[in-house]
Amino acid sequence: MSLTATNQTQPARPSLRKDGMISLWGRFRYRKPEAYDAWLQERDMTIITATLMRLSERQLNRLGLSRATLALDVEDLALRAKREAEIVHEVLELMQDEREENRPIAAE
């Protein structure tokens, strides 16, 4: 049996260059969107905290933050932003409902 005959009988495998570890990691993460979102949020909070750590204590104080409680402060800011977004969404829904109630009804 020749070498070319052996290669033709084996099933084709994906190339490691095209389908490497990054592709495998991405497919694993996208399998459960809520897990991916949680990972993404944790990563973003870590990056934001690390970026703010570059500021001096004086600069952090101007923002109302402290180096001693920076991780908690960033988490608090994220929760506050989420609550405000929910409130805005609810207000917009109320305004939309109010507009729909005030529309004139066409006479038949």
One Martini backbone bead per residue (centre of mass of N, CA, C, O) as a GRO file, in nm:
protein
  108
    1MET     BB    1   0.098   0.035   0.022
    2SER     BB    2   0.069   0.357  -0.018
    3LEU     BB    3   0.080   0.678   0.105
    4THR     BB    4  -0.159   0.801  -0.062
    5ALA     BB    5  -0.374   0.586   0.013
    6THR     BB    6  -0.382   0.647   0.318
    7ASN     BB    7  -0.469   0.954   0.302
    8GLN     BB    8  -0.748   0.900   0.151
    9THR     BB    9  -0.889   0.728   0.395
   10GLN     BB   10  -0.871   0.961   0.571
   11PRO     BB   11  -1.012   1.188   0.744
   12ALA     BB   12  -1.072   1.511   0.752
   13ARG     BB   13  -0.897   1.760   0.922
   14PRO     BB   14  -0.863   2.027   1.084
   15SER     BB   15  -0.686   2.296   1.091
   16LEU     BB   16  -0.488   2.450   1.326
   17ARG     BB   17  -0.484   2.734   1.204
   18LYS     BB   18  -0.799   2.764   1.174
   19ASP     BB   19  -0.869   2.545   1.431
   20GLY     BB   20  -0.787   2.638   1.713
   21MET     BB   21  -0.803   2.741   2.035
   22ILE     BB   22  -0.971   2.993   1.981
   23SER     BB   23  -1.207   2.851   1.845
   24LEU     BB   24  -1.271   2.663   2.078
   25TRP     BB   25  -1.325   2.883   2.289
   26GLY     BB   26  -1.555   3.025   2.137
   27ARG     BB   27  -1.747   2.782   2.117
   28PHE     BB   28  -1.769   2.738   2.420
   29ARG     BB   29  -1.880   3.024   2.499
   30TYR     BB   30  -2.135   3.026   2.291
   31ARG     BB   31  -2.308   2.794   2.408
   32LYS     BB   32  -2.353   3.001   2.664
   33PRO     BB   33  -2.456   3.316   2.680
   34GLU     BB   34  -2.465   3.374   2.992
   35ALA     BB   35  -2.170   3.293   3.043
   36TYR     BB   36  -2.042   3.495   2.850
   37ASP     BB   37  -2.157   3.752   2.981
   38ALA     BB   38  -2.024   3.710   3.258
   39TRP     BB   39  -1.734   3.705   3.155
   40LEU     BB   40  -1.739   3.982   3.018
   41GLN     BB   41  -1.804   4.148   3.271
   42GLU     BB   42  -1.560   4.062   3.439
   43ARG     BB   43  -1.348   4.163   3.240
   44ASP     BB   44  -1.438   4.461   3.233
   45MET     BB   45  -1.402   4.520   3.537
   46THR     BB   46  -1.100   4.459   3.541
   47ILE     BB   47  -1.015   4.673   3.332
   48ILE     BB   48  -1.129   4.919   3.477
   49THR     BB   49  -0.973   4.887   3.740
   50ALA     BB   50  -0.687   4.891   3.614
   51THR     BB   51  -0.715   5.175   3.492
   52LEU     BB   52  -0.775   5.326   3.764
   53MET     BB   53  -0.501   5.241   3.905
   54ARG     BB   54  -0.328   5.456   3.740
   55LEU     BB   55  -0.428   5.650   3.923
   56SER     BB   56  -0.424   5.870   4.151
   57GLU     BB   57  -0.555   5.951   4.448
   58ARG     BB   58  -0.641   6.235   4.366
   59GLN     BB   59  -0.798   6.151   4.109
   60LEU     BB   60  -0.993   5.959   4.250
   61ASN     BB   61  -1.117   6.171   4.444
   62ARG     BB   62  -1.248   6.343   4.216
   63LEU     BB   63  -1.443   6.081   4.151
   64GLY     BB   64  -1.511   5.934   4.437
   65LEU     BB   65  -1.257   5.757   4.490
   66SER     BB   66  -1.067   5.462   4.608
   67ARG     BB   67  -0.810   5.243   4.629
   68ALA     BB   68  -0.922   5.061   4.864
   69THR     BB   69  -1.234   5.053   4.700
   70LEU     BB   70  -1.236   5.013   4.385
   71ALA     BB   71  -1.384   4.748   4.320
   72LEU     BB   72  -1.648   4.832   4.464
   73ASP     BB   73  -1.696   5.095   4.306
   74VAL     BB   74  -1.724   4.968   4.026
   75GLU     BB   75  -1.961   4.783   4.097
   76ASP     BB   76  -2.149   5.015   4.182
   77LEU     BB   77  -2.153   5.161   3.909
   78ALA     BB   78  -2.275   4.926   3.749
   79LEU     BB   79  -2.539   4.901   3.913
   80ARG     BB   80  -2.634   5.192   3.871
   81ALA     BB   81  -2.648   5.178   3.561
   82LYS     BB   82  -2.854   4.947   3.550
   83ARG     BB   83  -3.083   5.089   3.704
   84GLU     BB   84  -3.108   5.336   3.517
   85ALA     BB   85  -3.179   5.173   3.263
   86GLU     BB   86  -3.441   5.051   3.377
   87ILE     BB   87  -3.586   5.320   3.430
   88VAL     BB   88  -3.582   5.424   3.142
   89HIS     BB   89  -3.740   5.188   3.023
   90GLU     BB   90  -3.999   5.231   3.192
   91VAL     BB   91  -4.058   5.520   3.101
   92LEU     BB   92  -4.083   5.457   2.799
   93GLU     BB   93  -4.322   5.264   2.832
   94LEU     BB   94  -4.519   5.468   2.959
   95MET     BB   95  -4.516   5.668   2.724
   96GLN     BB   96  -4.620   5.469   2.512
   97ASP     BB   97  -4.889   5.401   2.653
   98GLU     BB   98  -4.995   5.694   2.659
   99ARG     BB   99  -5.002   5.738   2.354
  100GLU     BB  100  -5.201   5.504   2.289
  101GLU     BB  101  -5.445   5.621   2.462
  102ASN     BB  102  -5.458   5.912   2.293
  103ARG     BB  103  -5.562   5.787   2.054
  104PRO     BB  104  -5.771   5.797   1.811
  105ILE     BB  105  -6.069   5.658   1.715
  106ALA     BB  106  -6.200   5.516   1.455
  107ALA     BB  107  -6.464   5.546   1.271
  108GLU     BB  108  -6.720   5.329   1.129
   0.00000   0.00000   0.00000
